[in-house]
C-alpha cells in the first residue's frame, strides 16, 4: 500500500461506501499491455489495475506528470519541462484509463477521478460515450494564471476539466486561481452557483478540503509516541510537542 495524501484521504471513504478503485499497478513491463484491467477483491473495495510499459511509465508518469505538471502546479516555473512527446504519451495513457474504466462501468455508476495524472480522463470517457456523472478532485495546488499559462496546452487542459460535472480543489485561493485562469484562457462565465460555462461545456467548481481520519492516527500514535520519546530521550516537558511525518521530500 503506497503512503501518500491521496491514499490516506480516499481509502477510508472507499472502505465505508464500497466501489471499484482503478489505477496503475506501479509496475513497468517490457511490452504494452491490454486495456483490460486486472480485478482483485479487497473486501468492500475491488481493485482494478493496469500495467504500463517502460516507455509509457517514463514518458507519461516521470516525464509529463512529474516533470511538467508537478512543478507547474506547485508554482516552480523554473523546473517545468515542456516536451511535446511526453504530452502525447500523457494523452494516450489518459485514454487508456478511460477505456479500462468504461469496460467495468455499469449504468448509474458515479465516477470519481483523482489528481493531475488524469486531467483528461473525463474528456476521454465522454468521447467514448459515457453520459453518467463524473467528478474530479485535484490533490495539489492550482497556481495563479501567470504560472499555469506557461503550459503549452493550458487551454486544452482547462477544456478537459469542464467535461467533469464537478471539479473540487482544496482551498478558496486555489479556486480563485482556477476561476481566474479559466477567464483568461477560455473567456467563459461563472454563475452564482459556482458553475463555469464555456461554449457547450459547464462544470460546477467548488472547495472541498480533505484530510486524514484523525481518530485512526490518534490510536496508532499512542504507542509510537511513547517509543519515540524513549528512543530519542525527549524532554517530558508538557510544553514540548513532537510532530512526526512520513512523506516524500522534494523541492516543493
Backbone as JSON, one array per atom type, in Angstrom:
{
  "sequence": "XXXXXXXXXXXXXXXXXXXXXXXXXXXXXXXXXXXXXXXXXXXXXXXXXXXXXXXXXXXXXXXXXXXXXXXXXXXXXXXXXXXXXXXXXXXXXXXXXXXXXXXXXXXXXXXXXXXXXXXXXXXXXXXXXXXXXXXXXXXXXXXXXXXXXXXXXXXXXXXXXXXXXXXXXXXXXXXXXXXXXXXXXXXXXXXXXXXXXXXXXXXXXXXXXXXXXXXXXXXXXXXXXXXXXXXXXXXXXXXXXXXXXXXXXXXX",
  "N": [[0.85, -1.2, 0.0], [0.76, 2.1, -1.01], [2.17, 5.03, 0.56], [0.76, 8.07, 1.09], [-0.81, 11.3, 0.52], [-3.15, 11.18, -1.09], [-4.03, 8.46, -1.0], [-4.37, 8.15, 1.79], [-6.45, 9.91, 2.21], [-8.58, 9.05, 0.57], [-8.96, 6.28, 0.88], [-10.34, 5.53, 3.4], [-12.94, 6.45, 2.81], [-13.63, 4.92, 0.56], [-13.62, 2.38, 1.71], [-15.74, 2.62, 3.41], [-18.0, 3.09, 1.77], [-17.71, 1.41, -0.39], [-16.98, 0.12, -3.75], [-15.18, 0.42, -6.9], [-11.75, 0.67, -7.34], [-9.71, 2.03, -9.62], [-6.49, 1.9, -10.98], [-2.97, 2.46, -11.74], [-0.65, -0.23, -11.57], [1.86, 0.39, -10.71], [3.96, -0.96, -11.67], [6.31, -1.61, -14.29], [6.36, -2.9, -17.57], [7.87, -4.91, -20.17], [6.49, -5.12, -22.57], [3.69, -3.45, -24.09], [0.62, -3.48, -22.43], [-2.75, -4.9, -22.42], [-5.97, -3.22, -22.63], [-7.62, -4.15, -20.76], [-8.44, -4.26, -17.39], [-6.94, -5.81, -14.46], [-8.71, -7.38, -11.94], [-9.13, -7.4, -8.45], [-10.51, -8.59, -5.43], [-10.92, -6.76, -2.48], [-12.29, -6.92, 0.08], [-14.72, -4.59, 0.81], [-13.97, -3.11, -1.31], [-13.14, -3.27, -4.73], [-10.19, -3.8, -6.47], [-8.95, -2.55, -9.37], [-6.52, -2.89, -11.78], [-3.93, -1.61, -13.96], [-1.13, -2.33, -15.99], [1.78, -0.51, -17.06], [3.84, 0.0, -19.91], [7.46, 0.22, -20.07], [8.35, 2.49, -21.52], [6.02, 3.97, -21.55], [5.55, 4.49, -18.81], [7.81, 6.01, -18.29], [7.51, 8.27, -19.98], [4.85, 9.24, -19.61], [4.39, 9.22, -16.77], [6.87, 9.79, -15.26], [7.88, 11.7, -16.99], [5.81, 13.7, -18.2], [3.83, 13.99, -16.08], [5.36, 14.25, -13.67], [7.54, 15.94, -14.27], [6.57, 18.03, -15.69], [3.78, 18.78, -15.0], [3.77, 18.58, -12.14], [5.8, 20.48, -11.03], [4.73, 22.77, -12.23], [2.11, 23.06, -11.14], [2.78, 23.4, -8.49], [3.92, 25.84, -8.53], [6.63, 26.25, -9.42], [8.08, 27.5, -11.76], [10.61, 27.51, -12.99], [11.43, 24.9, -13.0], [9.83, 23.55, -14.71], [9.4, 21.35, -17.36], [8.88, 21.36, -20.75], [7.69, 19.26, -23.11], [6.71, 17.96, -26.16], [6.47, 15.28, -26.85], [6.18, 13.88, -24.42], [3.75, 14.88, -23.61], [2.04, 13.81, -25.56], [2.16, 11.09, -24.89], [1.0, 11.28, -22.36], [-1.66, 12.01, -22.97], [-2.38, 9.72, -24.38], [-2.24, 7.7, -22.4], [-4.15, 8.62, -20.6], [-6.41, 8.18, -22.16], [-6.25, 5.4, -22.29], [-6.79, 4.7, -19.6], [-9.43, 5.63, -19.46], [-10.7, 3.92, -21.3], [-10.32, 1.46, -20.02], [-11.77, 1.93, -17.7], [-14.36, 2.32, -18.72], [-14.95, -0.25, -19.5], [-15.67, -1.56, -17.2], [-17.69, -0.17, -16.02], [-21.09, 0.37, -14.95], [-24.54, 1.16, -15.76], [-25.68, 4.05, -14.05], [-23.57, 4.2, -12.28], [-21.24, 6.2, -10.4], [-18.52, 8.23, -11.22], [-15.31, 8.96, -10.05], [-12.62, 10.86, -10.45], [-9.16, 11.24, -9.8], [-6.71, 13.67, -9.29], [-3.82, 15.27, -10.93], [-2.63, 13.56, -12.72], [-4.58, 12.56, -14.33], [-6.03, 14.5, -15.75], [-7.31, 14.6, -18.27], [-8.91, 12.38, -18.39], [-11.69, 12.37, -17.95], [-12.69, 13.78, -20.18], [-11.9, 11.96, -22.2], [-13.46, 9.79, -21.45], [-16.03, 10.79, -21.89], [-15.91, 11.1, -24.67], [-15.89, 8.48, -25.39], [-18.46, 7.82, -24.99], [-19.67, 7.78, -22.45], [-22.23, 8.88, -20.36], [-22.88, 9.28, -17.77], [-22.48, 10.61, -14.38], [-19.51, 12.43, -13.56], [-16.91, 13.17, -11.41], [-14.16, 15.27, -10.32], [-11.18, 15.58, -8.45], [-8.59, 17.68, -7.37], [-5.58, 17.06, -5.93], [-3.43, 18.62, -5.35], [-1.98, 21.98, -5.28], [-3.65, 24.63, -7.19], [-2.24, 26.79, -9.43], [-1.52, 30.37, -9.85], [-2.69, 32.3, -12.69], [-0.58, 33.35, -14.31], [1.42, 31.53, -13.92], [0.27, 29.02, -14.66], [-0.21, 29.48, -17.32], [2.15, 29.07, -18.6], [2.17, 26.53, -19.53], [2.05, 24.78, -22.53], [-0.26, 23.58, -23.35], [-2.36, 24.71, -21.99], [-4.99, 25.74, -22.48], [-6.28, 23.51, -23.65], [-6.15, 21.73, -21.52], [-7.73, 22.98, -19.57], [-10.21, 23.0, -20.88], [-10.64, 20.27, -20.92], [-11.07, 19.82, -18.2], [-13.59, 20.93, -17.89], [-15.29, 19.0, -18.78], [-15.97, 17.47, -16.7], [-18.57, 16.94, -14.29], [-18.35, 18.0, -11.79], [-15.8, 19.78, -10.2], [-13.3, 19.72, -7.84], [-11.28, 21.52, -5.48], [-8.72, 22.22, -2.98], [-8.69, 24.69, -1.45], [-10.0, 28.07, -0.99], [-8.34, 29.93, -2.2], [-7.06, 28.43, -4.21], [-9.29, 27.91, -5.75], [-9.99, 30.49, -6.61], [-7.74, 31.01, -8.17], [-8.12, 29.08, -10.17], [-10.59, 29.89, -11.33], [-9.84, 32.42, -12.26], [-7.88, 31.72, -14.12], [-9.37, 30.22, -15.95], [-11.0, 32.28, -16.93], [-9.1, 33.94, -18.23], [-7.95, 32.21, -20.12], [-10.06, 30.89, -21.48], [-12.38, 32.47, -21.43], [-15.04, 32.16, -20.53], [-18.02, 32.01, -18.49], [-19.0, 32.52, -15.07], [-21.48, 31.49, -12.87], [-23.79, 32.36, -10.15], [-24.03, 30.03, -8.71], [-21.65, 28.79, -8.78], [-21.07, 27.51, -11.12], [-19.22, 27.03, -13.97], [-19.28, 28.05, -17.3], [-18.61, 27.38, -20.69], [-18.85, 27.74, -24.04], [-20.36, 24.83, -25.12], [-19.88, 23.52, -22.8], [-19.98, 22.87, -19.27], [-19.3, 23.12, -15.78], [-19.47, 22.48, -12.32], [-17.67, 24.21, -9.91], [-15.82, 23.86, -6.94], [-14.85, 24.15, -3.41], [-13.45, 21.69, -1.48], [-12.15, 20.8, 1.11], [-9.94, 18.33, 2.25], [-8.68, 15.61, 4.28], [-6.85, 13.56, 6.61], [-8.14, 10.72, 8.57], [-8.47, 11.61, 11.7], [-8.91, 10.13, 14.1], [-7.95, 7.54, 13.61], [-5.19, 7.94, 13.34], [-4.62, 8.97, 15.84], [-5.06, 6.74, 17.5], [-3.06, 5.01, 16.53], [-0.79, 6.43, 17.13], [-0.42, 6.46, 19.86], [1.11, 4.35, 21.08], [3.39, 4.6, 19.49], [4.24, 7.19, 20.08], [5.15, 7.0, 22.75], [7.26, 5.24, 22.37], [8.97, 6.73, 20.7], [9.59, 8.89, 22.34], [11.09, 7.65, 24.35], [13.14, 6.59, 22.8], [14.57, 8.72, 21.6], [15.09, 10.28, 23.74], [13.5, 12.52, 24.53], [12.43, 15.53, 26.12], [10.2, 15.46, 28.88], [8.71, 17.63, 29.29], [5.65, 19.29, 29.29], [5.27, 21.38, 27.53], [6.62, 20.78, 25.29], [6.29, 19.56, 21.97], [5.92, 16.89, 19.76], [6.07, 16.34, 16.37], [5.52, 14.02, 13.93], [6.3, 12.98, 10.67], [5.63, 11.11, 7.72], [6.58, 11.13, 4.62], [7.12, 11.89, 1.16], [9.99, 13.76, 0.37], [10.69, 16.63, -1.46], [11.6, 19.32, -3.7], [9.3, 20.88, -3.44]],
  "CA": [[0.0, 0.0, 0.0], [1.58, 3.31, -1.03], [1.92, 6.02, 1.59], [0.63, 9.39, 0.48], [-2.02, 12.03, 0.89], [-4.33, 10.73, -1.82], [-4.49, 7.19, -0.45], [-4.84, 8.38, 3.16], [-7.71, 10.64, 2.19], [-9.66, 8.39, -0.17], [-9.15, 4.89, 1.29], [-11.44, 5.33, 4.36], [-14.24, 6.66, 2.14], [-13.89, 3.75, -0.26], [-13.93, 1.25, 2.59], [-17.06, 2.85, 4.0], [-19.09, 3.06, 0.8], [-17.5, 0.39, -1.41], [-16.77, 0.58, -5.12], [-14.03, -0.09, -7.64], [-10.63, 1.61, -7.41], [-8.9, 1.74, -10.8], [-5.23, 2.63, -11.0], [-1.76, 1.82, -12.25], [-0.03, -1.15, -10.6], [3.17, 0.87, -10.3], [4.96, -1.81, -12.32], [6.57, -1.38, -15.72], [6.56, -4.14, -18.31], [8.6, -4.77, -21.43], [5.51, -4.92, -23.64], [2.48, -2.71, -23.75], [-0.44, -4.41, -22.07], [-4.09, -4.69, -22.96], [-6.76, -2.21, -21.94], [-8.46, -4.82, -19.78], [-7.82, -4.23, -16.07], [-6.96, -6.99, -13.59], [-9.57, -7.01, -10.8], [-8.91, -8.16, -7.21], [-11.43, -8.22, -4.35], [-10.31, -6.38, -1.21], [-13.41, -6.61, 0.96], [-15.74, -3.71, 0.24], [-13.4, -2.43, -2.48], [-12.49, -4.04, -5.78], [-9.04, -3.1, -7.01], [-8.75, -2.79, -10.8], [-5.19, -2.34, -12.05], [-3.35, -1.67, -15.29], [0.32, -2.18, -16.12], [2.28, 0.38, -18.11], [5.13, -0.37, -20.46], [8.53, 1.05, -19.55], [8.36, 3.79, -22.18], [4.82, 4.7, -21.12], [5.78, 4.98, -17.44], [8.83, 7.05, -18.35], [7.03, 9.48, -20.65], [3.6, 9.71, -19.02], [4.46, 9.44, -15.32], [8.08, 10.52, -14.89], [8.06, 12.84, -17.87], [4.82, 14.79, -18.19], [3.18, 14.19, -14.79], [6.27, 14.68, -12.61], [8.49, 16.98, -14.66], [5.83, 19.17, -16.26], [2.63, 19.21, -14.21], [4.06, 18.74, -10.71], [6.37, 21.79, -10.72], [3.82, 23.83, -12.68], [1.02, 23.22, -10.19], [3.35, 23.86, -7.23], [4.47, 27.18, -8.78], [8.07, 26.26, -9.64], [8.18, 27.59, -13.22], [11.96, 27.23, -13.46], [11.62, 23.45, -13.06], [8.87, 22.97, -15.66], [9.96, 20.85, -18.62], [7.84, 21.28, -21.78], [8.05, 18.35, -24.21], [5.51, 17.52, -26.88], [6.36, 13.82, -26.87], [5.63, 13.4, -23.15], [2.32, 15.23, -23.6], [1.33, 12.83, -26.38], [2.02, 9.88, -24.07], [0.04, 11.59, -21.3], [-3.0, 11.91, -23.54], [-2.61, 8.32, -24.74], [-2.5, 6.92, -21.18], [-5.46, 9.04, -20.1], [-7.41, 7.45, -22.95], [-6.17, 4.01, -21.86], [-7.54, 4.58, -18.34], [-10.85, 5.8, -19.75], [-11.18, 2.69, -21.94], [-10.37, 0.44, -18.98], [-12.87, 2.27, -16.81], [-15.63, 2.09, -19.4], [-15.19, -1.69, -19.6], [-16.19, -2.1, -15.93], [-18.78, 0.67, -15.52], [-22.48, -0.04, -15.16], [-25.44, 2.32, -15.73], [-25.95, 4.56, -12.72], [-22.33, 4.36, -11.51], [-20.63, 7.52, -10.3], [-17.09, 8.15, -11.48], [-14.56, 9.96, -9.28], [-11.26, 10.88, -10.97], [-8.29, 11.93, -8.85], [-5.41, 14.29, -9.42], [-3.34, 15.83, -12.19], [-2.22, 12.5, -13.65], [-5.72, 12.15, -15.14], [-6.81, 15.67, -16.14], [-8.08, 14.39, -19.5], [-9.65, 11.11, -18.37], [-13.12, 12.66, -18.09], [-12.91, 14.09, -21.6], [-11.81, 10.71, -22.96], [-14.62, 8.97, -21.1], [-17.18, 11.38, -22.61], [-15.78, 10.8, -26.09], [-16.21, 7.06, -25.55], [-19.9, 7.66, -24.89], [-20.21, 7.75, -21.09], [-23.08, 10.05, -20.08], [-23.12, 9.36, -16.34], [-21.81, 11.69, -13.66], [-18.06, 12.31, -13.34], [-16.32, 14.2, -10.57], [-12.7, 15.34, -10.34], [-10.58, 16.32, -7.34], [-7.17, 17.98, -7.53], [-4.97, 16.89, -4.62], [-2.3, 19.54, -5.23], [-2.46, 23.35, -5.52], [-3.83, 25.16, -8.54], [-1.45, 28.03, -9.36], [-2.03, 31.59, -10.48], [-2.75, 32.21, -14.15], [0.69, 33.61, -14.97], [2.19, 30.29, -13.85], [-0.37, 27.96, -15.44], [-0.17, 29.82, -18.75], [3.41, 28.58, -19.16], [1.89, 25.25, -20.17], [1.68, 24.93, -23.94], [-1.58, 23.01, -23.54], [-3.19, 25.24, -20.9], [-6.37, 25.83, -22.9], [-6.81, 22.15, -23.82], [-6.3, 21.12, -20.19], [-8.9, 23.59, -18.92], [-11.41, 22.49, -21.56], [-10.83, 18.9, -20.45], [-11.66, 19.89, -16.85], [-15.0, 21.3, -17.97], [-16.08, 17.82, -19.11], [-16.42, 16.89, -15.43], [-19.74, 17.61, -13.73], [-17.93, 18.67, -10.56], [-14.35, 19.87, -10.02], [-13.01, 20.17, -6.48], [-9.92, 21.88, -5.07], [-8.58, 22.24, -1.52], [-8.86, 25.97, -0.74], [-10.61, 29.19, -1.71], [-7.33, 30.56, -3.05], [-6.9, 27.6, -5.41], [-10.48, 28.1, -6.57], [-9.86, 31.79, -7.27], [-6.75, 30.85, -9.24], [-8.73, 28.31, -11.26], [-11.57, 30.74, -11.99], [-9.11, 33.47, -12.97], [-7.21, 31.11, -15.26], [-10.42, 29.91, -16.91], [-11.4, 33.53, -17.57], [-8.04, 34.41, -19.12], [-7.66, 31.27, -21.21], [-11.25, 30.48, -22.22], [-13.33, 33.57, -21.56], [-16.41, 31.74, -20.26], [-18.73, 32.77, -17.45], [-19.24, 31.84, -13.79], [-22.74, 31.98, -12.3], [-23.85, 32.48, -8.69], [-23.97, 28.69, -8.09], [-20.3, 28.26, -8.93], [-20.99, 26.72, -12.36], [-18.49, 27.73, -15.02], [-19.76, 27.63, -18.62], [-17.82, 27.81, -21.86], [-19.46, 27.1, -25.21], [-21.35, 23.82, -24.72], [-19.37, 22.84, -21.61], [-20.21, 23.53, -17.98], [-18.87, 22.31, -14.65], [-19.53, 23.15, -11.02], [-16.36, 24.29, -9.27], [-16.02, 24.06, -5.51], [-13.8, 23.88, -2.43], [-13.77, 20.52, -0.65], [-10.93, 20.5, 1.83], [-9.92, 16.95, 2.73], [-7.52, 15.29, 5.11], [-6.8, 12.2, 7.16], [-9.08, 10.39, 9.64], [-7.65, 11.84, 12.89], [-9.05, 9.1, 15.13], [-7.07, 6.42, 13.28], [-3.82, 8.32, 13.64], [-4.5, 9.09, 17.3], [-4.9, 5.39, 18.06], [-1.76, 4.45, 16.15], [0.33, 7.22, 17.66], [-0.29, 6.31, 21.31], [2.29, 3.53, 21.36], [4.55, 5.15, 18.79], [4.69, 8.38, 20.79], [5.94, 6.57, 23.9], [8.51, 4.66, 21.87], [9.83, 7.79, 20.2], [10.07, 9.68, 23.48], [12.16, 6.89, 24.99], [14.23, 6.33, 21.88], [15.42, 9.89, 21.36], [15.27, 10.98, 25.02], [12.88, 13.84, 24.52], [12.01, 16.06, 27.41], [8.8, 15.22, 29.24], [8.09, 18.94, 29.49], [4.38, 19.34, 28.54], [5.3, 22.42, 26.5], [7.25, 20.23, 24.08], [5.4, 18.81, 21.11], [6.61, 16.14, 18.72], [5.29, 16.1, 15.16], [6.22, 13.05, 13.1], [5.72, 12.88, 9.33], [6.18, 10.14, 6.79], [6.17, 11.63, 3.32], [8.21, 12.13, 0.2], [10.55, 15.11, 0.43], [11.26, 17.14, -2.69], [11.75, 20.76, -3.68], [8.06, 21.58, -3.12]],
  "C": [[0.88, 1.24, 0.0], [1.18, 4.28, 0.07], [1.86, 7.38, 0.92], [-0.7, 10.0, 0.83], [-3.26, 11.52, 0.2], [-4.9, 9.44, -1.22], [-5.06, 7.38, 0.95], [-6.2, 9.05, 3.19], [-8.86, 9.82, 1.63], [-9.97, 7.0, 0.38], [-10.27, 4.71, 2.33], [-12.82, 5.51, 3.75], [-14.61, 5.46, 1.28], [-14.29, 2.55, 0.58], [-15.32, 1.39, 3.19], [-18.18, 2.63, 3.0], [-18.92, 1.99, -0.28], [-17.28, 0.99, -2.78], [-15.57, -0.08, -5.74], [-12.97, 1.01, -7.71], [-9.76, 1.19, -8.59], [-7.63, 2.56, -10.77], [-4.12, 1.83, -11.64], [-1.2, 0.91, -11.17], [1.25, -0.57, -10.01], [4.3, 0.08, -10.92], [5.09, -1.47, -13.8], [6.89, -2.71, -16.38], [7.32, -3.87, -19.6], [7.66, -4.46, -22.59], [4.33, -4.1, -23.14], [1.34, -3.69, -23.55], [-1.75, -4.11, -22.76], [-4.8, -3.6, -22.17], [-7.66, -2.83, -20.87], [-7.79, -4.81, -18.41], [-7.89, -5.59, -15.37], [-7.71, -6.6, -12.32], [-9.33, -7.97, -9.64], [-9.88, -7.67, -6.16], [-10.66, -7.92, -3.07], [-11.43, -5.99, -0.24], [-14.44, -5.77, 0.25], [-15.27, -3.06, -1.06], [-12.84, -3.46, -3.45], [-11.37, -3.21, -6.37], [-8.84, -3.51, -8.47], [-7.45, -2.11, -11.21], [-4.78, -2.54, -13.51], [-1.83, -1.58, -15.17], [0.62, -1.14, -17.19], [3.6, -0.15, -18.62], [6.19, 0.61, -19.97], [8.55, 2.44, -20.2], [7.15, 4.62, -21.79], [5.01, 5.29, -19.72], [6.78, 6.13, -17.44], [8.27, 8.36, -18.91], [5.8, 10.09, -19.98], [3.77, 10.11, -17.55], [5.68, 10.29, -14.94], [8.21, 11.8, -15.71], [7.02, 13.92, -17.67], [4.23, 15.05, -16.8], [4.14, 14.82, -13.77], [7.2, 15.82, -12.99], [7.83, 18.19, -15.3], [4.74, 19.65, -15.3], [2.96, 19.45, -12.74], [4.69, 20.1, -10.39], [5.47, 22.95, -11.14], [2.76, 24.11, -11.62], [1.51, 23.68, -8.82], [4.08, 25.19, -7.37], [6.0, 27.22, -8.73], [8.32, 26.33, -11.14], [9.57, 27.25, -13.76], [12.25, 25.75, -13.6], [10.7, 22.78, -14.08], [9.57, 22.59, -16.95], [8.81, 20.67, -19.62], [8.34, 20.41, -22.93], [6.77, 17.83, -24.86], [5.35, 16.01, -26.86], [5.79, 13.28, -25.56], [4.14, 13.73, -23.05], [1.52, 14.24, -24.43], [1.14, 11.51, -25.62], [0.99, 10.09, -22.96], [-1.39, 11.45, -21.82], [-3.35, 10.45, -23.87], [-2.95, 7.49, -23.5], [-3.81, 7.34, -20.54], [-6.58, 8.33, -20.86], [-7.43, 5.98, -22.55], [-6.96, 3.8, -20.56], [-9.04, 4.7, -18.58], [-11.43, 4.55, -20.38], [-11.31, 1.56, -20.92], [-11.55, 0.67, -18.05], [-14.22, 1.97, -17.44], [-15.98, 0.6, -19.44], [-15.78, -2.28, -18.32], [-17.34, -1.27, -15.35], [-20.14, 0.07, -15.84], [-23.36, 1.21, -15.12], [-25.73, 2.74, -14.29], [-24.72, 4.73, -11.85], [-21.91, 5.82, -11.48], [-19.13, 7.36, -10.43], [-16.38, 9.3, -10.77], [-13.09, 9.86, -9.7], [-10.39, 11.72, -10.04], [-6.98, 12.39, -9.48], [-4.94, 14.53, -10.85], [-2.87, 14.78, -13.18], [-3.33, 12.17, -14.65], [-6.63, 13.34, -15.49], [-7.77, 15.38, -17.29], [-8.93, 13.12, -19.48], [-11.15, 11.31, -18.54], [-13.5, 12.97, -19.53], [-12.89, 12.81, -22.43], [-13.01, 9.82, -22.69], [-15.88, 9.48, -21.81], [-17.11, 11.02, -24.09], [-16.04, 9.33, -26.4], [-17.69, 6.77, -25.36], [-20.49, 7.62, -23.5], [-20.99, 9.03, -20.81], [-23.39, 10.2, -18.6], [-22.3, 10.46, -15.68], [-20.33, 11.38, -13.46], [-17.61, 13.49, -12.48], [-14.8, 14.14, -10.64], [-12.24, 16.1, -9.11], [-9.09, 16.46, -7.57], [-6.52, 17.98, -6.15], [-3.77, 17.8, -4.39], [-2.82, 20.96, -5.47], [-2.84, 23.6, -6.98], [-3.2, 26.54, -8.54], [-2.15, 29.22, -9.97], [-1.91, 31.47, -12.0], [-1.39, 32.41, -14.8], [1.64, 32.42, -14.88], [1.58, 29.24, -14.77], [-0.25, 28.22, -16.94], [1.15, 29.44, -19.41], [3.16, 27.31, -19.95], [1.41, 25.47, -21.6], [0.25, 24.47, -24.21], [-2.53, 23.47, -22.43], [-4.67, 25.23, -21.29], [-6.99, 24.44, -23.04], [-7.06, 21.48, -22.47], [-7.52, 21.67, -19.46], [-10.2, 23.13, -19.57], [-11.7, 21.06, -21.12], [-11.47, 18.89, -19.07], [-13.16, 20.16, -16.9], [-15.88, 20.15, -18.48], [-16.51, 17.06, -17.85], [-17.65, 17.65, -14.95], [-19.36, 18.45, -12.53], [-16.42, 18.63, -10.47], [-14.08, 20.44, -8.64], [-11.54, 20.49, -6.29], [-9.92, 22.05, -3.55], [-9.03, 23.55, -0.86], [-9.52, 27.02, -1.63], [-9.59, 29.86, -2.64], [-7.11, 29.76, -4.32], [-8.09, 27.77, -6.34], [-10.44, 29.44, -7.3], [-8.85, 31.72, -8.41], [-7.34, 30.12, -10.44], [-9.73, 29.17, -12.03], [-10.88, 31.83, -12.84], [-8.45, 32.91, -14.23], [-8.22, 30.74, -16.35], [-10.85, 31.17, -17.66], [-10.37, 33.99, -18.61], [-7.89, 33.51, -20.33], [-8.87, 30.96, -22.08], [-12.25, 31.61, -22.41], [-14.77, 33.16, -21.39], [-17.05, 32.59, -19.18], [-18.98, 31.89, -16.23], [-20.52, 32.39, -13.19], [-22.69, 31.94, -10.78], [-23.79, 31.13, -7.98], [-22.59, 28.08, -8.17], [-20.14, 27.4, -10.16], [-20.31, 27.57, -13.42], [-18.92, 27.16, -16.38], [-18.88, 28.22, -19.71], [-18.32, 27.02, -23.06], [-20.5, 26.08, -24.73], [-20.97, 23.1, -23.43], [-19.75, 23.61, -20.35], [-19.83, 22.57, -16.86], [-19.01, 23.13, -13.38], [-18.16, 23.06, -10.37], [-16.55, 24.56, -7.79], [-14.8, 23.72, -4.68], [-14.25, 22.74, -1.54], [-12.49, 20.08, 0.06], [-11.0, 19.09, 2.41], [-8.69, 16.73, 3.6], [-7.59, 13.85, 5.57], [-7.97, 11.98, 8.11], [-8.31, 10.52, 10.95], [-7.72, 10.72, 13.93], [-8.13, 7.91, 14.88], [-5.64, 6.75, 13.66], [-3.6, 8.5, 15.14], [-4.29, 7.74, 17.94], [-3.51, 4.84, 17.77], [-0.6, 5.17, 16.81], [0.54, 7.03, 19.15], [0.96, 5.53, 21.68], [3.53, 4.15, 20.73], [5.11, 6.37, 19.51], [5.55, 8.03, 21.99], [7.29, 6.03, 23.45], [9.48, 5.74, 21.41], [10.41, 8.61, 21.33], [11.22, 8.97, 24.16], [13.38, 6.79, 24.08], [15.14, 7.53, 21.71], [15.48, 10.81, 22.57], [14.71, 12.4, 24.99], [12.47, 14.25, 25.92], [10.54, 15.73, 27.65], [8.06, 16.52, 29.51], [6.81, 19.02, 28.66], [4.35, 20.42, 27.46], [5.98, 21.95, 25.22], [6.23, 19.44, 23.29], [6.24, 18.13, 20.02], [5.66, 15.91, 17.55], [6.11, 15.17, 14.27], [5.54, 12.96, 11.74], [6.41, 11.8, 8.52], [5.7, 10.57, 5.4], [7.39, 11.78, 2.43], [8.69, 13.56, 0.34], [11.1, 15.47, -0.95], [11.28, 18.67, -2.61], [10.49, 21.52, -3.31], [7.76, 21.54, -1.63]]
}
